[in-house]
Amino acid sequence: MKEIVPSPPPIVRNDVAAVQNLFQQNVIPSYGRFDLVVSHGAGSCLFDVTGKRYLDMGGGIAVNSLGHAHPAITEALLEQSRKLVHVSNLYYHEHQGRLAQALVGLVAPGKCFFSNSGGEANEGLFKLARKFGHDEGRFEIITALNSFHGRTLAGISATGQDKVKKGFEPMTPGFLQVPYNDLAAVRAAISPATIAVLIEGIQGEGGVTPARADYLLGLRKLCDEKRLLLLMDGVQDGYFRTGRFQCFQRILEDAAGANGFLPDAISMAKSLGGGFPIGAFWVRAPHADVLSAGTHGTTYGGSPLGCAVALKVLEVVQRENLADNARNMGGWLKAELAKLAQKFPGVIEDVRGLGFMLGMALRPSIPNLPGENTKPVAVRFVHLLHTLGLLTIPAGTQVVRLLPPLNLRQGDAEEALRIIEDACARIA
Ligand SMILES: Cc1ncc(COP(=O)(O)O)c(C=O)c1O
């Protein structure tokens, strides 16, 4: 096949130190990076520049919904880019309309706005809430401790983790945090200025903690009673990862009284584009026109290219029943990890999550775990897994996340388990 992107010069292709040097000299050091220089990917595998293969159970932090280099994504990119890559939001185009229609169909009557990232989708939720409460002077948004809502200034203000706020004070006014899964705490925090409650259905960066069904149902009732918007950040836990389009649909599946439960707005991103940067937020019908013409916008949001790719990803997910794959294989993986937790109680403390959003909570101290003691156990365990050829994602200090592609195959899941078991056996 004709090469679309020319091969990088040999120095980039072969030399780990040279690439790292390019970063050290030229890239703002805002990320803590692992010592790994990636070259290319295929399916559930990534390869580094030395040719080493890694099984990728991190999926670019829940982004690569169809794995790496999926031919359907490549084709959609090629086909659409031959016709139209970008057009401003001054005009209409079919792909944005069709993608919005598809997302509305997957949730409930309402409308969508398209952004470029999860953080930007959340900004839309904040502006929706501010606009909704503006004339009554209500603007405060209650969020949860341990939450994560992105790295914009409002995003870190909404986030319930001090580490993302430190050094950037003062925070954007109008956000306060209360304990997660604690309805009474939300009730107690409501003031005459409150306009909305924002939560993740499963806290991701905070350590893979699912909301309880009674908490979600209680929040809906409370928000109705106090005329507040219930906002859900579905950036990481959404897009079929739990076996349903949005994770509240999965959490509430067997809950009594859950019929008709709906948030007022949901942010999305990550898996939506399978690696192409696209985000969105959906707003429930009665509030779908609150952000009227001229009140919100973004140059690249909902481009023909982004929407064509997202539509293609959705087509593949639906055609191949990948939601069921995430539910079933994720359930199997979780059960197997729970067995490992029993076998290695000195290493794994708890296994949490739903579908393909799983977290292994490690013991706070694992004496035989290689790496500097000053580094969190989660980072050291993830590094150990790297040496054994498996990519996972740390969350907080103690949790290791598995966020694999939705089309993961059984053989890959088995290989991941074997590697995790091997790692545990080495340090138990
Ligand atoms: C729940 C949640 N919200 C928002 C974000 C921010 O998304 P982005 O990095 O695309 O801005 C993330 C990213 O990890 C996330 O997990």
The ligand as an SDF file (V2000), in Angstrom:
LIG
                    3D

 16 16  0  0  0  0  0  0  0  0999 V2000
  -14.2520   12.1580   33.3500 C   0  0  0  0  0  0  0  0  0  0  0  0
  -13.3870   13.0400   32.5080 C   0  0  0  0  0  0  0  0  0  0  0  0
  -13.8260   14.2570   32.1790 N   0  0  0  0  0  0  0  0  0  0  0  0
  -13.0930   15.0920   31.4190 C   0  0  0  0  0  0  0  0  0  0  0  0
  -11.8530   14.7190   30.9730 C   0  0  0  0  0  0  0  0  0  0  0  0
  -11.0470   15.6680   30.1300 C   0  0  0  0  0  0  0  0  0  0  0  0
  -11.0580   15.2520   28.8190 O   0  0  0  0  0  0  0  0  0  0  0  0
   -9.9520   15.8320   27.7900 P   0  0  0  0  0  0  0  0  0  0  0  0
   -8.6280   15.3690   28.2870 O   0  0  0  0  0  0  0  0  0  0  0  0
  -10.3550   15.2560   26.4630 O   0  0  0  0  0  0  0  0  0  0  0  0
  -10.0830   17.3180   27.8390 O   0  0  0  0  0  0  0  0  0  0  0  0
  -11.3550   13.4580   31.2950 C   0  0  0  0  0  0  0  0  0  0  0  0
  -10.0170   13.0470   30.8360 C   0  0  0  0  0  0  0  0  0  0  0  0
   -9.4250   12.1200   31.3130 O   0  0  0  0  0  0  0  0  0  0  0  0
  -12.1400   12.5970   32.0780 C   0  0  0  0  0  0  0  0  0  0  0  0
  -11.7100   11.3830   32.4340 O   0  0  0  0  0  0  0  0  0  0  0  0
  1  2  1  0
  2  3  1  0
  2 15  2  0
  3  4  2  0
  4  5  1  0
  5  6  1  0
  5 12  2  0
  6  7  1  0
  7  8  1  0
  8  9  2  0
  8 10  1  0
  8 11  1  0
 12 13  1  0
 12 15  1  0
 13 14  2  0
 15 16  1  0
M  END
$$$$
